[in-house]
């Protein structure tokens, strides 16, 4: 089975379990993730989100393109002479 086939076969429940495992460092049964599993889970999550057309703003690690604090109207440009 290829990675692409595996990702297409993942259920939403497994996807959520992978996200929780990455966030907590534990599998649903309480066992700790061993070295390398967090990275592999994260890779699977990202592939799942692209393959299953998860909206960009709902994807893991999504950040708006612009910082909300940069929208302040009271910002002034300072020119040094």
C-alpha positions as CSV (number, residue, x, y, z in Angstrom):
1,X,0.0,0.0,0.0
2,X,1.4,3.4,-0.9
3,X,1.2,6.5,1.3
4,X,-1.4,8.0,-1.1
5,X,-3.6,4.9,-0.8
6,X,-3.2,4.9,2.9
7,X,-4.2,8.6,3.2
8,X,-7.3,8.0,1.0
9,X,-8.3,5.1,3.2
10,X,-8.1,7.1,6.5
11,X,-11.4,7.8,8.2
12,X,-12.3,11.1,9.8
13,X,-12.1,9.3,13.2
14,X,-8.5,8.1,12.5
15,X,-7.6,11.6,11.3
16,X,-8.9,13.1,14.6
17,X,-7.0,10.5,16.6
18,X,-3.8,11.4,14.8
19,X,-4.3,15.1,15.5
20,X,-4.9,14.3,19.2
21,X,-1.9,12.1,19.3
22,X,0.3,14.9,17.9
23,X,-1.2,17.4,20.3
24,X,-0.9,15.3,23.5
25,X,2.0,13.0,22.6
26,X,-0.1,10.0,23.5
27,X,-2.2,7.5,21.5
28,X,-5.9,7.1,22.4
29,X,-5.1,4.1,24.6
30,X,-2.6,6.3,26.7
31,X,0.7,4.9,25.3
32,X,3.3,7.6,24.5
33,X,4.3,8.2,21.0
34,X,7.8,6.9,20.4
35,X,10.5,8.8,18.6
36,X,9.6,9.6,15.0
37,X,5.9,8.9,15.4
38,X,4.9,12.5,16.0
39,X,6.6,13.5,12.7
40,X,5.0,10.7,10.8
41,X,1.6,11.5,12.2
42,X,2.0,15.1,11.3
43,X,2.9,14.2,7.8
44,X,-0.1,11.9,7.5
45,X,-2.4,14.7,8.9
46,X,-1.1,17.2,6.3
47,X,-1.5,14.8,3.4
48,X,-5.0,13.9,4.7
49,X,-6.0,17.6,4.8
50,X,-4.9,18.2,1.2
51,X,-6.3,14.9,-0.2
52,X,-9.7,15.4,1.5
53,X,-9.9,19.1,0.7
54,X,-10.1,20.3,4.3
55,X,-10.5,24.1,4.1
56,X,-7.2,25.8,4.6
57,X,-8.4,27.8,7.6
58,X,-9.3,24.5,9.4
59,X,-5.9,22.8,8.7
60,X,-3.4,22.0,11.3
61,X,-0.9,24.9,11.7
62,X,-3.0,27.4,9.7
63,X,-2.0,31.0,10.3
64,X,-3.7,34.0,8.7
65,X,-1.6,35.7,6.1
66,X,-1.6,38.9,8.1
67,X,-1.2,39.6,11.8
68,X,-4.3,41.2,13.3
69,X,-2.1,43.7,15.2
70,X,-0.8,45.0,11.9
71,X,-4.3,46.4,11.1
72,X,-4.1,49.1,13.8
73,X,-5.0,52.5,12.4
74,X,-2.9,54.5,14.9
75,X,0.4,53.3,13.3
76,X,2.7,56.1,12.2
77,X,5.8,56.0,10.1
78,X,8.9,57.4,11.8
79,X,11.5,59.0,9.6
80,X,15.0,59.5,11.1
81,X,17.2,62.3,9.7
